[in-house]
Amino acid sequence: MTTMRMIKSIATRAESTLLQDAMGAAALMVMLVVGLHLPAFV
């Protein structure tokens, strides 16, 4: 259970930047998918 408590405390401390981090991860995934499909358009 200590792992779950640690994850919960980290999420609580980083609550202010959690949404920004999620948006950044989503943007990276979009760039990856676009970059992988780019050669098909050329």
C-alpha positions as CSV (number, residue, x, y, z in Angstrom):
1,M,0.0,0.0,0.0
2,T,2.9,2.4,0.4
3,T,3.2,2.6,-3.4
4,M,-0.4,3.8,-3.8
5,R,0.1,6.3,-1.0
6,M,3.2,7.6,-2.6
7,I,1.5,8.0,-6.0
8,K,-1.5,9.8,-4.3
9,S,0.9,12.2,-2.5
10,I,2.8,12.9,-5.7
11,A,-0.5,13.6,-7.6
12,T,-1.7,15.8,-4.8
13,R,1.5,17.9,-4.8
14,A,1.6,18.2,-8.6
15,E,-2.1,18.9,-8.9
16,S,-1.5,22.4,-10.3
17,T,0.5,21.2,-13.2
18,L,-1.2,17.8,-13.8
19,L,-3.5,19.2,-16.6
20,Q,-0.6,20.9,-18.3
21,D,1.5,17.7,-18.2
22,A,-1.4,15.7,-19.7
23,M,-1.9,18.2,-22.4
24,G,1.9,18.1,-23.2
25,A,1.8,14.3,-23.4
26,A,-1.2,14.4,-25.7
27,A,0.6,17.0,-27.9
28,L,3.7,14.7,-28.1
29,M,1.5,11.8,-29.1
30,V,-0.2,13.9,-31.9
31,M,3.2,15.0,-33.2
32,L,4.5,11.4,-33.1
33,V,1.5,10.1,-35.1
34,V,1.7,13.0,-37.6
35,G,5.4,12.5,-38.0
36,L,5.0,8.7,-38.7
37,H,2.3,9.3,-41.3
38,L,4.1,12.2,-43.0
39,P,6.0,10.1,-45.4
40,A,2.7,8.7,-46.8
41,F,1.7,12.2,-47.9
42,V,4.9,12.9,-49.8
